[in-house]
Amino acid sequence: MLAKRMFLVKLNDLYIEHEGSKVSFIGFEISKTVWSNQINIIPVSMKTMATVMKFFGTFITIEECGKIMAPLFTESQAESLKRSGKFITWKKNKFIDLAEDKIVFDNEMQERLWKISLELCGDEKTIQIANGL
């Protein structure tokens, strides 16, 4: 999760420098475990346990997860850009910012992650685009 967050911050920093950028990067945490009972290969005992856990508020359905995330996909571009680079979650019927680990903003670590990611990718076109950024 930390590497994903560092990568998101790095991409946000790269794109925010481009005037008129229409790209935003938002990290979103779903605070509960998402459970789908739509998969028929899940044993009945697991479905029963999930139903009990759902009753206690530990699990939410994929549909509930979609309802929580829907505003992120339907909000205006200006609102999305205001949120860009932030790490948020849904609590008490609103989006709130989450506390960040300081290492997420460490430029040296971001650069290491960036270089390692490009090396793992090994795609010349991707490396060319990254160098252009």
ZAVEXGU-951408 format. One record per residue (C-alpha): residue number from 1; residue in one letter; z, x, y. Coordinates in steps of 0.25 Angstrom, whole numbers. Each point is the difference from the previous one (the first is absolute). Layout:
R  seq  type     c3     c1     c2
R  NUM     A      Z      X      Y
...
END
This chain:
R  seq  type     c3     c1     c2
R    1     M      0      0      0
R    2     L      3     11     10
R    3     A    -13      7     -2
R    4     K     -7    -13      2
R    5     R      8     -2     13
R    6     M     -3     14      4
R    7     F    -15     -2     -2
R    8     L      0    -13      7
R    9     V      7      6     13
R   10     K    -11     12     -1
R   11     L    -11    -10      0
R   12     N      6     -8     11
R   13     D      1     12      8
R   14     L    -14      4     -2
R   15     Y     -6    -13      3
R   16     I      9     -3     12
R   17     E     -7     12      7
R   18     H    -13     -7      0
R   19     E     -3     -9     12
R   20     G     -3    -14     -4
R   21     S      5      2    -14
R   22     K      0    -13     -8
R   23     V      8      5    -12
R   24     S     15     -2     -2
R   25     F      9      5    -11
R   26     I     12     -8     -3
R   27     G     10      3    -11
R   28     F      6    -12     -6
R   29     E     12     -1    -10
R   30     I      2    -13     -8
R   31     S     15      0     -1
R   32     K      0     -8    -14
R   33     T     -7      3    -13
R   34     V    -13     -8     -1
R   35     W     -1     -8    -14
R   36     S    -12     -6     -6
R   37     N      1    -10    -11
R   38     Q    -15     -2      0
R   39     I     -2     11    -10
R   40     N      1     -6    -14
R   41     I      3     13     -7
R   42     I     14      1      5
R   43     P     10     -4    -10
R   44     V      7    -13      1
R   45     S     14      7      1
R   46     M     -5      8     12
R   47     K     -5    -12      7
R   48     T     13     -7     -3
R   49     M      8     12      6
R   50     A     -9      0     12
R   51     T      2    -15      2
R   52     V     15      2      0
R   53     M     -1     12     10
R   54     K     -9     -8      9
R   55     F     10    -10      0
R   56     F     10     10      5
R   57     G    -10      5     11
R   58     T     -4     13     -7
R   59     F    -14     -3     -2
R   60     I    -11     -7      8
R   61     T    -13     -5     -5
R   62     I    -14      6      4
R   63     E     -2    -12      9
R   64     E     12      2      8
R   65     C     -3     14      2
R   66     G    -14     -4      5
R   67     K      7    -10     10
R   68     I      8     11      5
R   69     M    -11     10      2
R   70     A    -10    -11      5
R   71     P      3      2     15
R   72     L     -4     15     -1
R   73     F    -14     -4     -4
R   74     T     -1    -12     10
R   75     E      6      6     12
R   76     S     -9      4     12
R   77     Q     -5     15      1
R   78     A      9      2     12
R   79     E     12     -4     -8
R   80     S     -4      9    -12
R   81     L     -2     12      9
R   82     K     14     -2      6
R   83     R      5      1    -14
R   84     S     -8     12     -4
R   85     G      7     11     -5
R   86     K     13     -8     -3
R   87     F      7     -2    -13
R   88     I      5    -14     -1
R   89     T      6    -11     -9
R   90     W      2    -15      0
R   91     K     14     -4      2
R   92     K      6    -13      6
R   93     N    -14     -6      3
R   94     K     -5     11      8
R   95     F     -5     14     -1
R   96     I      9     12      3
R   97     D     -1     15      1
R   98     L      6      8    -11
R   99     A      7     13      2
R  100     E     -8     12     -3
R  101     D      3     13     -7
R  102     K     -2     12     10
R  103     I     -8      7    -10
R  104     V    -11    -11      2
R  105     F     -3      5     14
R  106     D      0     15     -3
R  107     N    -13      5      4
R  108     E      0     12     -9
R  109     M      3     -8    -12
R  110     Q    -11    -10      4
R  111     E    -10     11      1
R  112     R      4      5    -14
R  113     L     -2    -14     -6
R  114     W    -13     -2      7
R  115     K     -5     14     -5
R  116     I      5     -3    -14
R  117     S     -7    -14      0
R  118     L    -13      5      4
R  119     E      0     11    -11
R  120     L      4    -10    -10
R  121     C    -12     -9      5
R  122     G    -10     12     -2
R  123     D    -10     -9      7
R  124     E     -9      8     10
R  125     K     -3    -13      8
R  126     T     14     -4      1
R  127     I      4     15      5
R  128     Q    -11     -1     10
R  129     I      5    -13      6
R  130     A     14      5      0
R  131     N     -4     13      7
R  132     G     -7     -9     10
R  133     L     13     -7      3
END
